[in-house]
Amino acid sequence: MRVIGTDGKQLGVMGLGDALTMARTNGVDLVEIAPTAVPPVCRLVDYGKFRYEQAKRDKESKKHQHATKVKEVQLSPKIDPHDLSVKVGHAIGFLCEDMKVKVTLKFRGREMAHTEFGFQVVQKFLAEIAAYGHPDFEPKLIGRGINVMITPLPRNKRPKGPGLTAEPGVAAPAPPPPRVEPPQRVVQVERPVHAEPAAEKPSGFTNSPFAQLEINR
């Protein structure tokens, strides 16, 4: 077998016994990494560390596989404008998470007589999400419905979706709740009423001789 050392350099072709002896000498494990090669390739490595690095690489590779996921959005020829805006918001959220979006519009009964209205709805839908994704092909009438597949644009060529952070799949922090001012308590303060000094009652004598007399107390 061909043996690779702990530093990544090839140690040459040797027998299984020699490779195991070399692994024990270095205090590591002998791990077969290419069993189908001729001769098979083994590596001197710490097996626990090897498994950890392999799991980490697998996790990183899965992050770039979101585009293979497909989400479906269903429309109708007589869809309400508010419902259409909700569908557009859902599609933008899927595209910002690197998912493909399949748009399906179904005709019912006599609606097949005016398929042009359905195409108008689909074209309006595509115009709304044009900044986030592009159709793989022109909308097609298949059976009793219109189908089109939308692929997300590269991250550096599309705006950040509403309600999302820079990292896809991570929800934006919720805005702080509005501040509620406590109700103001109105306290009525009664002001003391100062009594007006009572007017001096005139004496019984209009021309009293004692009126100008000062009394020392």
Secondary structure, DSSP 8 states (H G I E B T S, - for coil): -EEE-TTS-EEEE--HHHHHHHHHHHT-EEEEEETTSSS-EEEEE-HHHHHHHHHHHHHHHHGGGGGG-EEEEEE-TT--HHHHHHHHHHHHHHHHTT-EEEEEEE--GGGGGGHHHHHHHHHHHHHHTTTTEEESS--EEETTEEEEEEEE--GGGS---TTB-SSTT-B--------------------------------S-TT-TTTT-----
